[in-house]
Amino acid sequence: MTAEEFLEHAAALVTRRRRQYGASVDLFECMAVRWSQVLGVKVTPAQVMVCLIDLKVARLIHDPQHLDSITDIAGYAGCLAEVLLAAQ
């Protein structure tokens, strides 16, 4: 699989998730509010995504070839860009 094919695969997954859970901006804003309540500190949607990317990186330490984790990182990175651009 080429890098372009892999990114198309990740994009298709993001599209499916958007249909299931709604817009990334809305979902990660909701998560940020919830995490802020749990942690007692202000958490931003971008911080949520960075933490989720870090979770996937930690999992890759145990299995560097786990394609699902690599795909999720690409998807979260795309959603992070989307959320940051929406905040401008």
N, CA, C and O of each residue as an XYZ file, in Angstrom:
352
protein
N       0.855     -1.178      0.000
C       0.000      0.000      0.000
C       0.899      1.240      0.000
O       1.826      1.344      0.804
N       0.618      2.169     -0.903
C       1.391      3.413     -0.951
C       0.894      4.369      0.134
O      -0.164      4.162      0.728
N       1.669      5.402      0.373
C       1.255      6.423      1.340
C      -0.066      7.060      0.922
O      -0.933      7.309      1.760
N      -0.215      7.319     -0.355
C      -1.452      7.926     -0.841
C      -2.646      6.994     -0.629
O      -3.720      7.435     -0.219
N      -2.454      5.716     -0.908
C      -3.533      4.747     -0.701
C      -3.893      4.635      0.778
O      -5.065      4.540      1.142
N      -2.860      4.648      1.622
C      -3.099      4.581      3.063
C      -3.893      5.794      3.538
O      -4.838      5.653      4.314
N      -3.514      6.986      3.075
C      -4.225      8.196      3.492
C      -5.659      8.207      2.961
O      -6.557      8.719      3.629
N      -5.883      7.653      1.777
C      -7.249      7.515      1.268
C      -8.053      6.578      2.168
O      -9.223      6.834      2.451
N      -7.424      5.497      2.613
C      -8.072      4.567      3.538
C      -8.433      5.277      4.845
O      -9.543      5.123      5.353
N      -7.492      6.050      5.383
C      -7.747      6.795      6.625
C      -8.866      7.815      6.409
O      -9.726      7.981      7.273
N      -8.859      8.492      5.272
C      -9.909      9.482      4.972
C     -11.274      8.813      4.887
O     -12.267      9.369      5.356
N     -11.332      7.632      4.296
C     -12.601      6.917      4.210
C     -13.107      6.542      5.604
O     -14.309      6.583      5.867
N     -12.194      6.181      6.480
C     -12.581      5.857      7.852
C     -13.122      7.090      8.573
O     -14.122      7.006      9.285
N     -12.463      8.229      8.391
C     -12.940      9.477      8.998
C     -14.336      9.804      8.479
O     -15.194     10.236      9.249
N     -14.571      9.606      7.197
C     -15.894      9.859      6.611
C     -16.952      8.961      7.244
O     -18.050      9.418      7.561
N     -16.623      7.689      7.426
C     -17.580      6.768      8.060
C     -17.859      7.175      9.500
O     -19.004      7.139      9.950
N     -16.824      7.557     10.212
C     -16.998      7.979     11.610
C     -17.822      9.266     11.696
O     -18.622      9.430     12.618
N     -17.632     10.163     10.755
C     -18.411     11.405     10.736
C     -19.899     11.084     10.576
O     -20.746     11.711     11.211
N     -20.209     10.099      9.718
C     -21.607      9.681      9.545
C     -22.163      9.071     10.827
O     -23.331      9.270     11.161
N     -21.323      8.330     11.542
C     -21.765      7.663     12.774
C     -21.908      8.630     13.941
O     -22.888      8.567     14.682
N     -20.927      9.534     14.112
C     -20.825     10.328     15.331
C     -21.005     11.828     15.143
O     -21.032     12.573     16.123
N     -21.129     12.280     13.901
C     -21.283     13.703     13.646
C     -19.951     14.380     13.357
O     -18.908     13.735     13.251
N     -20.022     15.687     13.234
C     -18.847     16.486     12.863
C     -17.747     16.389     13.910
O     -18.015     16.393     15.112
N     -16.511     16.304     13.442
C     -15.354     16.219     14.336
C     -15.307     17.382     15.313
O     -15.027     17.201     16.498
N     -15.580     18.562     14.810
C     -15.524     19.758     15.657
C     -16.488     19.603     16.829
O     -16.126     19.892     17.969
N     -17.694     19.156     16.563
C     -18.694     18.995     17.619
C     -18.324     17.872     18.581
O     -18.426     18.032     19.797
N     -17.898     16.742     18.038
C     -17.553     15.594     18.878
C     -16.401     15.918     19.823
O     -16.473     15.622     21.015
N     -15.346     16.520     19.299
C     -14.178     16.780     20.137
C     -14.410     17.944     21.095
O     -13.766     18.020     22.141
N     -15.316     18.844     20.750
C     -15.715     19.895     21.697
C     -16.450     19.256     22.876
O     -16.205     19.599     24.033
N     -17.344     18.334     22.571
C     -18.063     17.619     23.624
C     -17.093     16.847     24.522
O     -17.218     16.871     25.747
N     -16.140     16.173     23.913
C     -15.151     15.432     24.693
C     -14.320     16.368     25.563
O     -14.014     16.046     26.711
N     -13.957     17.524     25.019
C     -13.166     18.494     25.787
C     -13.929     18.976     27.011
O     -13.351     19.115     28.089
N     -15.215     19.230     26.853
C     -16.046     19.653     27.984
C     -16.076     18.556     29.042
O     -15.902     18.823     30.231
N     -16.298     17.330     28.603
C     -16.365     16.205     29.546
C     -15.031     15.982     30.251
O     -14.995     15.789     31.467
N     -13.933     16.007     29.493
C     -12.619     15.808     30.107
C     -12.303     16.953     31.065
O     -11.682     16.737     32.105
N     -12.723     18.161     30.723
C     -12.516     19.309     31.623
C     -13.229     19.076     32.950
O     -12.687     19.373     34.015
N     -14.437     18.547     32.880
C     -15.193     18.271     34.105
C     -14.505     17.181     34.938
O     -14.392     17.301     36.158
N     -14.058     16.144     34.282
C     -13.413     15.032     34.987
C     -12.078     15.465     35.602
O     -11.777     15.123     36.746
N     -11.284     16.217     34.839
C      -9.942     16.582     35.280
C      -9.898     17.847     36.133
O      -8.925     18.089     36.847
N     -10.943     18.643     36.056
C     -10.970     19.878     36.834
C     -10.094     20.979     36.276
O      -9.772     21.934     36.983
N      -9.704     20.860     35.013
C      -8.931     21.894     34.311
C      -9.501     22.030     32.907
O     -10.106     21.094     32.386
N      -9.311     23.179     32.302
C      -9.810     23.419     30.950
C      -9.030     22.561     29.956
O      -7.802     22.625     29.895
N      -9.748     21.769     29.187
C      -9.161     20.946     28.132
C      -9.768     21.406     26.811
O     -10.982     21.582     26.713
N      -8.941     21.598     25.807
C      -9.413     22.030     24.497
C      -9.632     20.817     23.584
O      -9.079     19.744     23.826
N     -10.434     20.994     22.544
C     -10.591     19.900     21.580
C      -9.244     19.463     20.974
O      -9.023     18.273     20.749
N      -8.361     20.413     20.714
C      -7.045     20.064     20.170
C      -6.255     19.209     21.158
O      -5.565     18.274     20.753
N      -6.350     19.521     22.439
C      -5.648     18.724     23.443
C      -6.212     17.311     23.521
O      -5.465     16.354     23.724
N      -7.529     17.176     23.360
C      -8.141     15.849     23.332
C      -7.512     15.026     22.219
O      -7.118     13.880     22.435
N      -7.418     15.607     21.030
C      -6.878     14.870     19.892
C      -5.409     14.534     20.064
O      -4.977     13.442     19.696
N      -4.636     15.459     20.618
C      -3.224     15.180     20.859
C      -3.090     14.011     21.841
O      -2.226     13.152     21.669
N      -3.940     13.981     22.861
C      -3.904     12.873     23.823
C      -4.299     11.553     23.164
O      -3.703     10.514     23.449
N      -5.296     11.588     22.291
C      -5.697     10.366     21.598
C      -4.603      9.881     20.646
O      -4.377      8.678     20.517
N      -3.932     10.810     19.987
C      -2.793     10.440     19.137
C      -1.709      9.802     19.998
O      -1.118      8.794     19.611
N      -1.447     10.391     21.171
C      -0.429      9.848     22.060
C      -0.792      8.440     22.533
O       0.084      7.583     22.650
N      -2.071      8.194     22.805
C      -2.520      6.853     23.171
C      -2.172      5.861     22.073
O      -1.671      4.771     22.348
N      -2.438      6.239     20.831
C      -2.148      5.348     19.713
C      -0.648      5.130     19.546
O      -0.218      4.029     19.202
N       0.149      6.162     19.786
C       1.607      6.014     19.727
C       2.073      5.049     20.817
O       2.924      4.196     20.565
N       1.522      5.179     22.024
C       1.883      4.263     23.110
C       1.544      2.822     22.740
O       2.300      1.903     23.055
N       0.417      2.625     22.076
C       0.059      1.279     21.648
C       1.009      0.755     20.583
O       1.316     -0.437     20.545
N       1.473      1.652     19.718
C       2.411      1.237     18.672
C       3.757      0.803     19.246
O       4.480      0.037     18.609
N       4.096      1.275     20.423
C       5.340      0.832     21.060
C       5.290     -0.682     21.279
O       6.300     -1.374     21.147
N       4.104     -1.183     21.614
C       3.937     -2.619     21.844
C       3.789     -3.404     20.551
O       4.180     -4.569     20.485
N       3.233     -2.782     19.531
C       3.037     -3.454     18.242
C       3.178     -2.431     17.123
O       2.179     -1.891     16.647
N       4.414     -2.160     16.697
C       4.649     -1.116     15.690
C       3.982     -1.360     14.340
O       3.905     -0.447     13.519
N       3.505     -2.560     14.101
C       2.880     -2.872     12.815
C       1.357     -2.877     12.889
O       0.699     -3.309     11.943
N       0.795     -2.410     13.983
C      -0.664     -2.429     14.143
C      -1.283     -1.342     13.259
O      -1.296     -0.164     13.617
N      -1.788     -1.757     12.113
C      -2.279     -0.816     11.102
C      -3.442      0.031     11.611
O      -3.561      1.195     11.229
N      -4.299     -0.526     12.459
C      -5.430      0.250     12.972
C      -4.951      1.463     13.773
O      -5.516      2.549     13.644
N      -3.929      1.291     14.588
C      -3.412      2.425     15.367
C      -2.790      3.468     14.457
O      -2.965      4.668     14.669
N      -2.066      3.016     13.446
C      -1.460      3.954     12.494
C      -2.554      4.722     11.752
O      -2.445      5.932     11.549
N      -3.604      4.013     11.351
C      -4.731      4.648     10.661
C      -5.413      5.663     11.562
O      -5.748      6.763     11.122
N      -5.620      5.298     12.824
C      -6.253      6.227     13.766
C      -5.419      7.493     13.952
O      -5.971      8.589     14.049
N      -4.101      7.351     14.001
C      -3.231      8.531     14.128
C      -3.436      9.457     12.937
O      -3.563     10.670     13.106
N      -3.469      8.894     11.743
C      -3.692      9.720     10.544
C      -5.049     10.400     10.604
O      -5.172     11.579     10.272
N      -6.070      9.658     11.027
C      -7.406     10.238     11.134
C      -7.479     11.343     12.165
O      -8.053     12.401     11.910
N      -6.892     11.098     13.340
C      -6.889     12.130     14.379
C      -6.104     13.359     13.921
O      -6.491     14.485     14.232
N      -5.010     13.159     13.191
C      -4.230     14.298     12.697
C      -5.067     15.135     11.730
O      -5.029     16.365     11.774
N      -5.817     14.471     10.866
C      -6.700     15.202      9.959
C      -7.774     15.966     10.707
O      -8.066     17.117     10.381
N      -8.365     15.328     11.715
C      -9.396     15.999     12.514
C      -8.800     17.159     13.323
O      -9.445     18.190     13.513
N      -7.569     16.977     13.794
C      -6.902     18.069     14.526
C      -6.750     19.281     13.616
O      -7.024     20.406     14.034
N      -6.319     19.067     12.381
C      -6.199     20.186     11.436
C      -7.550     20.834     11.196
O      -7.651     22.059     11.129
N      -8.581     20.025     11.066
C      -9.931     20.544     10.831
C     -10.397     21.418     12.010
O     -10.930     22.510     11.812
N     -10.191     20.928     13.213
C     -10.608     21.671     14.410
C      -9.807     22.963     14.554
O     -10.376     24.003     14.883
N      -8.514     22.915     14.317
C      -7.687     24.120     14.447
C      -8.072     25.165     13.397
O      -8.105     26.360     13.689
N      -8.359     24.712     12.184
C      -8.759     25.664     11.143
C     -10.143     26.248     11.431
O     -10.400     27.408     11.111
N     -11.034     25.459     12.031
C     -12.361     25.964     12.376
C     -12.288     27.012     13.486
O     -13.144     27.893     13.575
N     -11.266     26.910     14.325
C     -11.121     27.843     15.454
C     -10.553     29.196     15.021
O     -10.567     30.150     15.798
N     -10.062     29.282     13.810
C      -9.446     30.554     13.343
C     -10.491     31.574     12.977
O     -10.153     32.686     12.570
